[in-house]
Amino acid sequence: MNKKIYILLATYNGEKFIGEQIDSLLNQTYQNWKLIIHDDNSKDNTIKLIKEYEDKHPNKIKFINDGISTGGAKQNFTYLLNNIDNNYDYIMFCDQDDVWMKEKIEITLNKMLEVEAKCIRKPILIHTDLKVVDDQLNIISNSMFKYQKLNLNNQDNIERISIENIVTGCTMMLNKKLVMLSKTIPEEAIMHDWWIAITTLKCNGIIEFVDNSTILYRQHELNTIGSKKINLIFYVKKIINFNFFTEYRKIYKQYVMAEVRLNKYKFFILKFIFIINKIFKK
């Protein structure tokens, strides 16, 4: 097995954890990969640390040091997708503050090869579960899917996945066919991973899940997205803070941009049903 994997790492002010993350990549059981990094003009020592790793591992790490600020994680990952060469078989995405378990690439690649052998002409997305941890890597939950009460049935239905994403970007592996379809991510997209998941199903592709936690998904005060425990209190707080309606307007805009054939009334009814199911799911 000699498949080449490009790992795309978007960084911004990540000096606190980025070394631990890159070390976890260097310790992977599968080693035919290249890490490609783009920084969004960090104000801390992130760029200095990246250059040090690049100097030590020039065959494994490439830093696109062009001084361009893209404006956010979604835009930075989109920029990376559009600024890599074509010498890869699969793409993975990497966050600056997590830790990859040593068999993450191997496990994900094995699943990709299994699915691709049966569906070689289709766009394919493989994703996995995650262990939710605090900033010191203490376990909060061994499964983010259970912690956030995510429903795997959503991954095969474009209406459902357009309303609620279950694919976490830092667990994804894309085959080349899907990468080619994913280079344009509109402003209305909430995050790159959600848009790519929708794109996969729109293009008659396949999303497959590996029921294995392959990442220590670090939760800390600087998380852009993060993982939240889902219960009634979670939604009450959202409503009190007016986040509830703001977030779902954004989701609706993304859904409209994706041209999913679902009227707005059914959209909000389905979203409400999803919320009720999560609140009462044990």
C-alpha distance (Angstrom), angle and dihedral (degrees) to the residues before:
residue distance angle dihedral
M1 . . .
N2 3.79 . .
K3 3.79 105.0 .
K4 3.80 114.9 152.7
I5 3.80 115.9 -132.0
Y6 3.77 126.2 -165.1
I7 3.81 113.8 -153.8
L8 3.80 112.5 -157.4
L9 3.81 115.9 -151.5
A10 3.81 120.2 -172.1
T11 3.81 112.5 -165.0
Y12 3.79 139.5 -169.7
N13 3.82 126.2 162.4
G14 3.78 90.8 -22.4
E15 3.80 102.1 142.1
K16 3.80 93.7 122.1
F17 3.80 97.1 64.0
I18 3.80 110.2 8.3
G19 3.81 95.4 94.1
E20 3.80 91.6 55.9
Q21 3.80 90.3 49.3
I22 3.80 95.3 50.0
D23 3.82 90.2 46.1
S24 3.80 88.9 55.3
L25 3.83 89.2 54.8
L26 3.77 91.9 49.3
N27 3.82 88.9 53.1
Q28 3.81 95.5 54.1
T29 3.81 118.6 130.3
Y30 3.83 88.7 -133.6
Q31 3.77 110.7 60.5
N32 3.82 108.7 176.7
W33 3.78 94.3 103.1
K34 3.77 140.7 106.7
L35 3.80 124.5 -147.8
I36 3.81 114.3 -141.3
I37 3.80 115.5 -168.6
H38 3.78 132.7 -168.2
D39 3.79 121.2 -177.4
D40 3.82 125.7 -153.4
N41 3.82 94.8 -139.4
S42 3.80 98.3 -76.1
K43 3.79 117.4 -152.5
D44 3.83 95.1 -150.7
N45 3.82 131.4 58.1
T46 3.82 95.8 -70.8
I47 3.81 94.8 111.2
K48 3.81 91.8 47.5
L49 3.82 90.7 52.3
I50 3.82 92.5 47.2
K51 3.80 91.2 52.1
E52 3.80 91.0 50.0
Y53 3.82 91.0 53.4
E54 3.80 91.2 45.2
D55 3.81 90.8 52.2
K56 3.82 90.9 50.6
H57 3.81 95.3 44.3
P58 3.83 107.9 27.6
N59 3.81 92.8 157.8
K60 3.79 93.1 52.8
I61 3.81 104.9 35.8
K62 3.81 131.5 52.8
F63 3.80 120.2 -176.7
I64 3.81 116.0 -158.5
N65 3.78 93.9 -149.9
D66 3.81 101.0 179.8
G67 3.79 101.0 131.3
I68 3.82 92.6 -122.8
S69 3.80 116.1 145.7
T70 3.80 110.5 -152.5
G71 3.80 97.3 -173.5
G72 3.80 105.2 -116.7
A73 3.80 148.0 -1.9
K74 3.81 94.9 -77.6
Q75 3.80 91.8 50.4
N76 3.80 92.7 43.3
F77 3.81 93.3 53.6
T78 3.82 89.5 46.3
Y79 3.80 88.8 51.6
L80 3.80 90.3 51.6
L81 3.82 91.8 50.0
N82 3.79 88.8 55.4
N83 3.81 97.1 44.5
I84 3.79 104.2 53.8
D85 3.77 128.1 95.9
N86 3.79 123.4 -117.7
N87 3.82 98.5 -107.4
Y88 3.79 97.3 109.4
D89 3.79 138.8 88.4
Y90 3.80 99.1 -156.2
I91 3.80 139.7 12.7
M92 3.80 128.5 -139.4
F93 3.82 129.0 -176.0
C94 3.78 125.1 -135.3
D95 3.81 132.8 -164.3
Q96 3.79 119.6 -146.7
D97 3.80 98.3 -126.9
D98 3.82 105.8 46.5
V99 3.80 133.1 85.9
W100 3.80 120.8 -129.1
M101 3.78 115.9 -140.8
K102 3.79 109.6 -122.1
E103 3.83 96.7 -107.2
K104 3.81 96.7 43.6
I105 3.80 97.1 108.7
E106 3.80 93.4 41.2
I107 3.81 93.7 49.5
T108 3.80 93.8 46.8
L109 3.80 93.8 44.6
N110 3.81 92.4 50.4
K111 3.80 89.5 55.2
M112 3.79 91.7 46.8
L113 3.80 91.8 52.2
E114 3.80 90.9 47.8
V115 3.82 92.8 52.2
E116 3.78 95.0 39.6
A117 3.79 92.1 52.9
K118 3.81 88.4 63.0
C119 3.82 98.0 35.9
I120 3.79 105.0 28.3
R121 3.80 96.5 157.1
K122 3.80 97.1 50.2
P123 3.80 132.0 90.1
I124 3.82 106.6 -107.1
L125 3.79 133.1 -162.1
I126 3.80 121.2 -172.0
H127 3.82 120.4 -169.2
T128 3.80 135.9 171.0
D129 3.78 142.9 -157.3
L130 3.82 122.2 -93.1
K131 3.80 138.0 -143.8
V132 3.81 109.3 -124.2
V133 3.82 110.6 -137.9
D134 3.80 137.9 172.1
D135 3.80 124.4 -116.5
Q136 3.83 90.2 -81.2
L137 3.84 91.7 50.6
N138 3.81 93.9 -107.4
I139 3.80 109.9 153.1
I140 3.81 115.6 -103.4
S141 3.81 94.0 169.0
N142 3.81 132.8 -6.0
S143 3.81 89.9 -143.5
M144 3.78 126.8 39.3
F145 3.81 88.3 -166.9
K146 3.79 90.1 62.2
Y147 3.79 93.6 37.9
Q148 3.81 92.5 54.6
K149 3.81 95.1 31.4
L150 3.80 92.4 -124.6
N151 3.80 118.1 -177.0
L152 3.80 116.1 -135.2
N153 3.81 90.4 -159.9
N154 3.80 86.6 75.1
Q155 3.79 93.3 68.6
D156 3.81 94.5 70.4
N157 3.81 97.4 45.3
I158 3.79 120.8 71.2
E159 3.81 93.8 -157.7
R160 3.79 91.6 53.4
I161 3.79 97.3 43.2
S162 3.81 89.9 47.9
I163 3.80 88.4 59.0
E164 3.80 99.1 39.6
N165 3.78 126.1 18.6
I166 3.80 120.4 -145.1
V167 3.82 98.5 173.3
T168 3.81 116.8 97.8
G169 3.80 112.8 -153.2
C170 3.79 97.4 -139.3
T171 3.83 89.9 59.1
M172 3.81 96.6 48.9
M173 3.78 129.2 112.3
L174 3.82 117.6 -174.6
N175 3.77 127.7 -165.6
K176 3.80 118.0 -133.6
K177 3.79 94.2 -99.3
L178 3.78 90.6 58.9
V179 3.81 93.2 44.2
M180 3.80 89.7 57.0
L181 3.82 89.4 54.0
S182 3.80 94.4 46.3
K183 3.79 105.1 55.7
T184 3.80 94.5 96.9
I185 3.80 110.6 65.4
P186 3.83 112.6 172.5
E187 3.78 126.8 -136.0
E188 3.82 89.0 -111.6
A189 3.81 91.1 62.8
I190 3.79 109.9 104.2
M191 3.81 93.7 -149.0
H192 3.79 136.2 -9.4
D193 3.81 94.0 -113.3
W194 3.81 94.3 54.0
W195 3.80 92.5 47.5
I196 3.80 92.3 48.3
A197 3.81 90.6 50.3
I198 3.82 90.3 52.7
T199 3.81 90.4 45.7
T200 3.80 91.0 52.6
L201 3.79 93.1 58.2
K202 3.82 93.9 39.1
C203 3.80 88.6 57.6
N204 3.81 93.6 48.5
G205 3.77 91.1 -104.7
I206 3.79 132.2 146.7
I207 3.81 130.9 -107.2
E208 3.81 114.9 -164.6
F209 3.78 127.7 -176.0
V210 3.80 127.8 -146.8
D211 3.79 109.4 -150.1
N212 3.77 92.5 -143.0
S213 3.81 128.5 100.7
T214 3.80 104.5 -125.5
I215 3.80 100.6 167.3
L216 3.77 138.4 55.0
Y217 3.82 96.2 -134.4
R218 3.77 104.0 -154.0
Q219 3.80 119.8 -144.5
H220 3.80 117.0 -159.7
E221 3.79 141.3 141.3
L222 3.82 94.1 -83.5
N223 3.82 97.8 53.3
T224 3.80 112.1 132.7
I225 3.82 93.9 -158.1
G226 3.79 112.7 -4.5
S227 3.79 133.2 161.3
K228 3.79 123.8 -70.5
K229 3.79 128.8 -168.0
I230 3.80 106.5 -112.3
N231 3.82 119.3 -135.7
L232 3.79 140.1 118.2
I233 3.81 92.3 -77.0
F234 3.83 89.8 55.6
Y235 3.82 91.8 58.3
V236 3.81 94.7 40.5
K237 3.82 89.3 56.1
K238 3.79 90.1 49.3
I239 3.79 91.8 53.4
I240 3.82 93.6 45.6
N241 3.82 90.6 50.8
F242 3.84 92.0 44.8
N243 3.83 89.0 -122.4
F244 3.78 92.1 119.4
F245 3.80 97.5 68.9
T246 3.81 95.0 36.2
E247 3.81 91.9 54.0
Y248 3.79 94.4 47.5
R249 3.79 92.3 49.3
K250 3.81 86.7 56.6
I251 3.80 91.2 48.0
Y252 3.80 90.2 50.3
K253 3.83 91.6 50.8
Q254 3.80 89.8 51.5
Y255 3.79 90.8 48.2
V256 3.82 91.2 51.3
M257 3.80 91.4 49.1
A258 3.82 89.4 51.2
E259 3.83 88.7 55.7
V260 3.77 94.1 -132.7
R261 3.80 108.8 174.3
L262 3.77 98.9 -121.2
N263 3.81 125.3 115.1
K264 3.80 118.0 -124.3
Y265 3.80 94.5 -111.6
K266 3.79 92.9 55.4
F267 3.81 88.3 44.7
F268 3.81 93.3 58.7
I269 3.80 93.2 40.5
L270 3.82 91.3 53.5
K271 3.80 91.4 46.3
F272 3.80 90.3 51.4
I273 3.82 90.4 50.0
F274 3.81 90.4 50.7
I275 3.81 90.4 52.7
I276 3.81 93.9 48.7
N277 3.81 90.6 48.7
K278 3.80 91.0 51.5
I279 3.78 94.3 48.1
F280 3.79 93.1 53.7
K281 3.81 98.5 34.4
K282 3.79 112.0 107.7
